[in-house]
Amino acid sequence: MLTDAALVIIAGIGCAVVYHLHVHAEVAKINQYAAGSLLVALNFVLLTTVQHGYRIKTITNLLRSFRLTVSTWTGLFGALLAIAFTMKVSEEFSRATTISFYLLGLAMLLAWKTVAARAIARGLRSGAFANSPAVMIAEFGLPASSNAIQDLAQHGYRLRRIMEIRSNELASPLLLSAIASRLDELVGYARENRIEHVFLLMSWNRQHAIDSILDALKILPVPVHLVPDAHAARFLRHPLQSTGNTWTAELRRAPLSWKERTVKRTLDLLGAGLALIVFTPVMLMTALLIKLTSRGPVFFRQTRNGFNGRAFKIIKFRTMRVLEDGPTVRQAEKDDPRVTRIGRWLRKTSIDELPQLFNVLNGDMSLVGPRPHATAHNTKYEQIIGNYAFRHHVKPGITGWAQVNGYRGETRAIELMEKRVEHDLWYVNNWSLRLDVWILARTAILTLFKPSAY
């Protein structure tokens, strides 16, 4: 916390000093910038604390720490700028200094988070700090095959002793009698060595054994933790949800909540509206070229499956001499003779996709999501690829996570479609506004510098 605050203050004052020396050849209003930097530092530390950003498990999770830092820093700057504008004090601060403060401060914080995460993780592994002594009672053979011991060590727990119990003993109704002497020895050891935690590592179907051991350990004033067995751990990796007095593991997330749908729809409307304004001249010119160079309509409409599998008509610029739509649809191939001369260029530059912006405005599609396939292909892949239908838990998109990772265009081998579906499912399970913006940015870069469609 102190380091975060110090870095923010240094960045704020440093940017002000450098800017004024460079522009005015003198340092002015330094007290004002120092006070502003202190205000930003205090608010950043408080907001990070409220979000549990200074807990060890957050600090050592670098990706989570980065996300928290970027969102808090950006949100804080946005809020403070809005307040300064409302109170008519924004003119007191140089815009160049403010922008450089935001960029330099964020860079310094992220660099520090990286160093801190690595140093703390290394310290936890070596036992340099957060060295909490513990003992474990385990089913025979499980400590050698479980990742639990290594994981506990990486998070500051030091297993001083492991007591293993054979399977036939755990299954015995006279368990406590069979292990009484060993259990008494372990309790004595825990008292003498000030053990702070006891971990139980055994199959969760050993309910009698777990209850018996827990009853025997009640004389120790320390917490007793039941480590998930291999079967339970697979499910407990998923988020835990409270449903009244019952806790459930969310094995598969539902379609986006109404708040998430509102955020995503807002991005779609703003993005599609802006894109139509920018690309209207291009679309008008494209329509004229299609009409002049080949017979047929300007637009190509085909039935696709959208959210919840509902059918809709996708709109694209016509790039072929055929208008296939029905139970049999052939994918476009390299050097496909069906593609018109102007159509080949439209597909390569992805200009043929622009009319889908109308699908977005209409609500059938989103800017980002799993790419919709022709109904004929959809039916085929649902039968041969597991979880394929899960793609329909969100609206299909003009671009998607699979496309920016190279899985775009023709899928001759079923393995390519499986990889595309794998990426689509990852997107559905990990959706965020930042992810959508990132995919849109990558799509723009790839379209400009690495066109690959045909």
Phi, psi and omega in degrees: 000315180295321179293317177303311181297317180297318180296320179296315180295317178298316180297316182295310181292319180299316179296320179295315181297312181298316182296312183291325176294322182287320185269315186252355180062021176203159179263120181231154176056031184295325179295323180295316180289326178296318178295318178297319180295321178296319178298315179297317181297314181298315180294321180296315180296317180296315180296321179293321178296316180300326181270014178061034182286347181255013172282150185301318183293334176281317181298319183281345175270092191299319181296315179297320179296319178297313181300316180296317181295312182297313182293319180292314180297315181292315179297320179297314179297317179299316181293316181294322177295320178296318179295316180298321179293318181296322182272004177058041176242003183295333181288349179284345183244136179292135179295320179297319179294319181296314181295315181293326176298315179300311185291312181293317179299316179296317180298317180293320179295316181294322178295318179294320179299322179296312180297315182296317181299315181292318182293317182291320178298319179293320179294323178294317181295323183274350180081020181294328178205177185049041186269083184269112182290139183212161172234159181229138171249119190227154172289139187305128177095336183292322179303326181286331184258351184264148175274359186298319184296315178297320181294319177297319180296323181288347181245025168093005178264135180246110180282107182277334181204142177238124178254114181261138181240132181291154184300320182293330177289318179297327181281348184283137176293343179257041185303310185298327178292323183290328185244015186305311184295318180293322180291321177297320179297319181292320178297316178298317179298319180297321179291315183293325185257013176052050177294136185257342182215148172237131179246135175253124180238099179199165180300138184288349177279358177274057187297318180298316181295317180297314180297320181295314180295320179298321179294322181289333183271003184293345178283347178266125181276053180228154178290144177245125184249134174264114181281133179300137175283178187301324182285315181291324183300327180298326181271328183284354173290339180279159181299141177268133182240140177270122176241079186075234178269003182248138176257135180233152173267124180280092184289332178215124183289148179284170171307159186309144177294169183295328177292316179294320178296323179295316179297314182294320180293323177298315177298319180298313183294315180294314182294315181293320179297315178296318180297320179296321178296317183290319189261003179305314177301320179296318181292321178294318178295320179297316179300319179295317180296319179297317182293325183279334188257348180203158178277147178123176181289161178288319184257149177246125179245134181218145181285127177231165178256129182250215182303131180062022177078005181291139181279145174209166180262115177278145182246128177220161170290137180291126180240357182238168177274353180243159179233068186286131175198117183157203183289342180231116179226126181265130179293151175292137181242168176294135183058036180294122181293343180285341182282132179286168181296313178289331179295325179298319179290321180297319180290322181294323181268356182066015177294332180298342181277345188303321179300344178294347174300329176291325174297323179294312179298327181284345178094001179282332183228171175237164176297322182234135179168177176300134180295132179284137179257158175304147184305322179299316179289324180301313180298320181295311185287332177298331183276336187243350180240120179296144179065011181301319184295342180296341176300334185276011177282348173228166178293145175292160185235163174291324174225169183202176181298322179295319184294319181283353176255016172097356182262078185226150175083212187294142178235081182293319181263143180296333179297325179294319178292324178297320178293322178297315180296320179302316179291323178298317181293324177298319179298315181300320183280345185234024184301141170203161179297320179299321180296318178299314180297320180296317180295319178297318179295317179294325178297316179299317180294314182294323180295322182283319190250341181223059179295132184228355184284153175213000000 
